[in-house]
Amino acid sequence: MRTSSRTIFVSTTALLLRSTITTPANAFALTTPPVIPASSSTSSIRRTTTTTPQQYHNNRINNLRALRPLSSSSSPFHPFSTFTKSLFNMMMMSSSPDYSSRKAEYQLADKEVLMEQLKNSETIVLDVRTEAEIAADGKFSPSHLQYRHVPCTPTDASNLTMQAATLIPSQTTPIIVYCKSGRRASTAQKALNELGYNHVFNAGGFGDIQDMKL
Ligand SMILES: *[C@@H]1O[C@H](CO)[C@@H](O)[C@H](O)[C@H]1NC(C)=O
């Protein structure tokens, strides 16, 4: 165990040293910090940390993975890999901290997916809040996208159902729908899906979408 700890310490040192050798490319590697096992830290931490043999093995494997050459484009941690870019985007687009819990509850769309749809000039933004909320909080209506407003409640999207064919002629048009939390938008999304609209994305609340930079 003592020898193995030293091995990990050497690996970790090599890793830290390598990250100080900065080339423009691997500067981005710092956005995905490698897993450093607790057992490789100071001796006081080592004494108080219990690591099972399996955890130790996994930590060691993770460390070795993190040490793979960054120039290998097959690495998920390559600076320009899709994975790394996704992580970076998620960090940049982090919104209200409860987005992930509402995401599960109201089937909110991935931020990345929303970003893609917002770049599409065909996309229609559908606001299902009340007039009063819009007057008080403002609205999300980027100049390059069409904006629609039909108030819905958490249980009633009937006005939307009635007006949909007029407001959104094509069922393949991407629609980004939002309210205040994503709840009413979820009801609206289901109503639209039932009408055959199959590119409907729930962006959650105005607070979630207003910060999205295009
Ligand atoms: C539907 O529209 C009518 C007329 O504008 C309005 O009075 C009613 O409150 C709306 N229903 C909902 C659920 O928003």
The ligand as a Tripos MOL2 file, in Angstrom:
@<TRIPOS>MOLECULE
LIG
   14    14     1     0     0
SMALL
NO_CHARGES

@<TRIPOS>ATOM
      1 C1        -58.6810   31.9800  -23.3080 C.3       1 LIG1
      2 O1        -58.9620   33.1730  -23.9910 O.3       1 LIG1
      3 C2        -60.0770   33.8900  -23.4890 C.3       1 LIG1
      4 C3        -60.3130   35.0800  -24.3980 C.3       1 LIG1
      5 O2        -59.1260   35.8150  -24.5760 O.3       1 LIG1
      6 C4        -59.8160   34.2860  -22.0470 C.3       1 LIG1
      7 O3        -60.9220   34.9630  -21.5150 O.3       1 LIG1
      8 C5        -59.5440   33.0480  -21.2310 C.3       1 LIG1
      9 O4        -59.1850   33.4030  -19.9120 O.3       1 LIG1
     10 C6        -58.3960   32.2570  -21.8580 C.3       1 LIG1
     11 N1        -58.1860   30.9950  -21.1470 N.am      1 LIG1
     12 C7        -57.0320   30.6800  -20.5650 C.2       1 LIG1
     13 C8        -56.9750   29.3550  -19.9060 C.3       1 LIG1
     14 O5        -56.0620   31.4180  -20.5600 O.2       1 LIG1
@<TRIPOS>BOND
     1     1     2 1
     2     1    10 1
     3     2     3 1
     4     3     4 1
     5     3     6 1
     6     4     5 1
     7     6     7 1
     8     6     8 1
     9     8     9 1
    10     8    10 1
    11    10    11 1
    12    11    12 1
    13    12    13 1
    14    12    14 2
@<TRIPOS>SUBSTRUCTURE
     1 LIG1         1 GROUP 0 **** ****
